[in-house]
Amino acid sequence: MLLNGSFPARFPQDRDLEEDLGLWWVIHTKPNCERQIASYLLNRSISYFLPMYLKKTRYGNLGRVRTNEVPLFSGYLCFALDKQQHSLLYDTKKFVRIIKVNDQEAFVRELKHVTAAVKTQEDIQVRAGLVPGRRVLILDGPLTSVEGIVVKRQGNRHLALSVQMFNQTVLVKLDPLTRVELI
């Protein structure tokens, strides 16, 4: 997944999110500075993750659709770095604060589930807040082994994938024949 074809959404690209377990932090960025900070981290060879998705927006009287690649979690970027090296980030001046990730394993698991949803190329919606409900495990299809909450919206089933660190939920449409199992 490349941002504008210029740099990767994950650096290093072939590195699994779990390899940086224990080092993850979140940067709360200034408005629309996520890509600039990702570029800054890339130039300094600092491991980061900035999930992107294609956001569809209707405009005009004819209901035309505009598609833009935007950060999945607006205003946030994940990076992996020892706390003693955070001083490397201070000269960017493009962020508000650095947030500690207390539960690293849960954070990485939630990010991996969201990444699987983005890779399905389905219509994705991002909503503020967490969705309550019973967790399920997807048994087949492109989201196999992903955990989330099934919600009904506009007559369709959607899988709600919440990321507690960002207090946001990603909704992805499920195929009507997708089998789920309560956890």
N, C-alpha and C positions, 0 to 999 in steps of 0.2 A: 504494500500500500504506500504510494508515494504522494507527497503533498505537492501539487502543481508540477509534478514531474521533476522537482528539483532536489528534494531530500526526503528521506523515509519518515513514516509515522512512528517507527520504532528504530532506535539505534542502540546497539548494533542490530542490523536487520535479522540476522540468523539466531539471535540470542533469545531464549525463552524467558518470559517474565519471571518464572520461578528461580532463575539463576541469580537474580538480584535480590532474593528474599532477605529481608532484614535491613536493606539499604533504601527502601522506597520512601520518598517524601512527595508532597504535592505542593506545587507553586500556584498560588492564587494570583493570576496575572491582572494587569491593567486591561481595560477593554480592548479587544481585538489585537492582543499582543502575543497570543499563543504561538503562532508560527515564527515570530521574530525570536522568541525565547528558544524554541526548538532549534532554529538555525544557530543561535548562540551556543547551545549545548552541543550540537553536532560539530561545530568548529573547534570545540575544546575537548572532543572525544568523551563527553559525559553521557552515560546511558540514560535514555528517556523514552517515554511512551506518550504519544499524542494521537488517540484514536480519532479518525475522521469518518464522515459519512456524507452521502449526497442528500442535501435538503431540497425538497421540492416546494416551491412557492407559487401560488396562483396569482396572476396579476392581469389587469386590463379587463375590459368588458366581455371579451371573448373567452375568458378563463384560461388564458395561455399559462403554461407552466415553465418556470425558470428553475434550473437545477444548479446548485452551487455546492462545492465541497467545503464543508465547515467542520470545526472541531465538535466532536460528540458532546463533550462537556465544556460548554462555553465558559471561559474564564479560568480554566484549570489545566495543568500539565503535570504529568507524573515524571519524576526523575529518580535515579538511584545513585547516591553519593554519600560517603561518610560525612557525618556532621562536622568534623574538623575541617573539611574542605569546602563548606558552604560559602566561605569568603570569596571563592572563585565566582560566585553568582552576583555579588553585590554591585559590580560595576555595570550591569545591564540596565538597571533603573527602570525595568519594564514590568516589575511585579510588585504586589502589595505586601505579601507575606509568604513565608514557608510554613507549611502545616505538617506536623508529625503524623505518620501513619502508625497507629498503635497495634492494630491487628493485621499484620503483614499478610498472613496466609489467607484470611477472608478477603482482603483487598485484592490480592492477585487472582484469587478464584473468581471474584465478581468481574474483574477486568477481562479475564479469559472468556467468560460467558458472553459478555458484551461484544468482544472481538468476534466470537463465533456468529453472533447475530448480524453484525455488520457484514461479514463475509457472505452471508446468504443473498445479498443484493436485493432483499425485500424492502418495501417501504418501511422506514424506521421513523418513529416519533420519539422525541425526548420531552419528558414532563418533569416538572419540579415536584419534589416530595417522593416519599416511598409508598409503595402499594402494599396494603395489608392483605393477608390471605394465607391459604395453605400452600406450601411449597410443593412443586411437582418436579419430576424428572422426565425429560423428553426421551422416548424410547426409540424413535426412528426419524428419518429425514435428515436434513442438513444441520439440525440442532441436536442431534443425538448426544446424550449424556449432559446436556445443559440443564441447570436447575433454575427455576423461576416460579412465577405465579401466573396462572391462566386467568385472564379477564375477558369479559365480553364487551365489545365496543362496536356499535353500529351493526349489530347482527353477526359479527365475525369474532373468532377467538384470536386473542393476542397473548403473547408471552411477555410478561412484565419482568424485566431484569433490573433490579435496583442496585445502585452503588451507594452504600451508606456514606462513604467519605464525601461524596459530592451532594448528597441528599437529592439525587435525581434518579429517574427511572426511564429505561429505554423500552419502548413497546415495539414488538415485531409481530407481524401477522403470521398466524399459524395456518397450515393447510388443514382443512376440515378432517382429513383422515389421519392426522398425526396422533399417535398413541402416547398417552402420558400415564405416569404412575405417581400416586401420592407418596410423599416422603414422610 
